[in-house]
């Protein structure tokens, strides 16, 4: 009796897509990482500013 491993549709699609896509360069990954950190910091500042303004107003 053998029970096979079932793959989800997503894992099957990713398995088919990943080998055909070119690998991203290290420079690209570092640029994206830096952009993501800056974006996260801006979003956090905006969130904090909004929360601060809501606390002050009656």
C-alpha positions, 0 to 999 in steps of 0.5 A: 500500500503506497500513499502518494504525496498530493501537491496543491495547485499552487505548488504544482504551478510554482514547480513548473514556473520556477525553473523557467524564470531567470534567477534574479541578480544579487544587485536586484535583490539588494535594491528590492530589499532596500526599497522594501525597508524604506517603504516600510519605514515611510508607512510606519511613520505615516501610521504613527503620525495618524495615530498621534493625530487621532489621540490629540483630537477630542 
